[in-house]
Amino acid sequence: MNQDDLEFPATFDQEFVLQDRQRGYFGRNVLKGLVDGMEGFLEEKRRTPGFRSMGPVALGGFLWLDDSELTGCLARFAHTCVVVSKPCVPAGSRGWLSTPRGTWEILPTMAAYC
C-alpha cells in the first residue's frame, strides 16, 4: 500500500458539545474546529466591542503554520503572536520554513522569525 493512501477512517472524526455549549473536535476536523472557534470569537467581538479595546488578540503555538484558512483567520485579528515550535528545516522540505534562517513574510500583516 502506498503511504499517500493512508488516512484515518471517517469514524475517527468526532464532534462533541460541552456543558457550556462549546464545541470540541477529535480527529481530522480539529483544525477546522479551531478556525470556526476563532471566527466565532471575532464575530462576537464585532457585535460587543470591549471598553477601550485595541481589538481582538490571538496567541497561539503550532508545529507547522501552513494552513491557508488558519493563517487567513489569524490575519483578521488586530494583533497576533504565534510560536512555531519546529526548527528551521533544510531547503525543499516544508513550504515557507525552507527559507534560510531569518525573517519570512507569511501574510502581508505577519512576519515570522527563526
Stockholm file with secondary structure:
# STOCKHOLM 1.0

chainA/1-114         MNQDDLEFPATFDQEFVLQDRQRGYFGRNVLKGLVDGMEGFLEEKRRTPGFRSMGPVALGGFLWLDDSELTGCLARFAHTCVVVSKPCVPAGSRGWLSTPRGTWEILPTMAAYC
#=GR chainA/1-114 SS CCGGGCCCCGGGCEEEECTTSCEEEESTTHHHHHHHHHHHHHHHHHHSCCTTCCCCEEEEEESCCCCHHHHHHHHTSSEEEEEECSCCCCTTSSGGGGSCSSEEEEETTEEEEC
#=GC SS_cons         CCGGGCCCCGGGCEEEECTTSCEEEESTTHHHHHHHHHHHHHHHHHHSCCTTCCCCEEEEEESCCCCHHHHHHHHTSSEEEEEECSCCCCTTSSGGGGSCSSEEEEETTEEEEC
//
